[in-house]
């Protein structure tokens, strides 16, 4: 992969990271402690609120995992290891990297 292609991917990764961080800030309130007035809210409403909280927590976990993958890809770009399969060492197809720039394995190794 040449330098202009790497720079495009680096910019895409930084943009995605920025969007995820902004979304994380917006959604922090949704994962707070569920506090409901027990005298005014029924059991089903409490269950709905707790379910929504759990869904928000799982979504936050997924965003954190994506941020880790993005940081790893950015580190690989800096170190010159980006675009190579960590299992076999072969180049990862540009189409695969365009679809998912955080990929660390080529399709052959993924399918094994």
Secondary structure as GFF3:
##gff-version 3
##sequence-region A 1 112
A	DSSP	alpha_helix	3	27	.	.	.	ID=ss1
A	DSSP	three_ten_helix	28	31	.	.	.	ID=ss2
A	DSSP	alpha_helix	43	79	.	.	.	ID=ss3
A	DSSP	alpha_helix	94	99	.	.	.	ID=ss4
A	DSSP	alpha_helix	107	111	.	.	.	ID=ss5
###
